[in-house]
Amino acid sequence: MDTEVNLTDDQKTQEYFDKYVPKYGQYRFKFMTAFLNEHAKPGESLIDVGCGTGKTLKLVKGSTPIKHLAGLDVSASSLRATSEATGCETEHGSILDQNFVDSRDSKYDYAVLGAVLHHVIEKNRAECNTSARLTIANSLRLVRPGGYLFIMEPTFEPRFMIWLVFWLKKMVGPFVPGRLHVGPEWINIGHPIVSYYSERQLADMVNPQNTEIVQHYVHGRGSKLAFLKLANIGYILKRPVS
Ligand SMILES: C[S@@+](CC[C@H](N)C(=O)[O-])C[C@H]1O[C@@H](n2cnc3c(N)ncnc32)[C@H](O)[C@@H]1O
């Protein structure tokens, strides 16, 4: 069932994701399905935060014991696609909406954050970083004490280049009507400006979350996207029991 909640400042991100459907490979989530197949019990539940069109939920439904699944997203059109593809419960809202998080505190056994952190849009890199940390903290609150959060995030090196790309896009963006694709699909200019992180920055975000890091997973470190080096980084965090 769809539940309408306040989207607050995420209107622009919502409009962007209503138009641009993400296409990420499911190989990135092998570490998660392996963990779920080893630890999950029938009757347990999982929420995919920023679920997009539901590819990850479909993967979990088809390859793990977890059948009680929900997807949260700011994009209504993505949620419609999720619902059609998976039949899962959908929640229309933002993980940065404190009322939403308070009302679902400890509701699930597992939560997923797949390629969402760089899509948390703010005015500058420092604010993006602060909100990405809040995204992790809020996602952890959705799981019960002793429950798990899976994070999968593409990271880029060198750090100064992602900083430069962010600010170049910021400066040029206002003069670009809509979204301008420059070469490969992922290189484009236009609002909203995503804020990618390096492996080190992601590790810094994850470490102070007052939680246990159960697993750190690295996929494809060193592959290239134009002049940037890419690595898909996974974390499994456990919400403390007390
Ligand atoms: C790059 S897509 C990733 C989709 C999917 N998780 C995957 O791994 O393929 C990022 C998703 O995060 C959603 N999103 C961005 N900000 C959000 C927020 N504050 N709360 C919930 N979802 C958000 C977007 O609408 C989009 O569907």
The ligand as an ORCA input file, in Angstrom:
! r2SCAN-3c Opt
* xyz 0 1
  C      20.869      5.666     -8.268
  S      19.290      5.242     -7.723
  C      19.556      3.643     -6.998
  C      18.390      2.714     -7.148
  C      18.577      1.331     -6.535
  N      18.755      1.432     -5.086
  C      19.725      0.574     -7.148
  O      20.682      0.223     -6.432
  O      19.671      0.276     -8.354
  C      19.046      6.283     -6.312
  C      17.617      6.258     -5.812
  O      17.566      6.969     -4.576
  C      16.348      7.685     -4.525
  N      16.483      8.767     -3.535
  C      17.230      9.898     -3.646
  N      17.117     10.638     -2.522
  C      16.273      9.951     -1.686
  C      15.764     10.205     -0.381
  N      16.097     11.313      0.284
  N      14.937      9.288      0.185
  C      14.597      8.159     -0.493
  N      15.049      7.868     -1.738
  C      15.876      8.748     -2.331
  C      16.141      8.148     -5.953
  O      14.818      8.517     -6.240
  C      16.615      6.912     -6.747
  O      15.568      6.039     -7.027
*
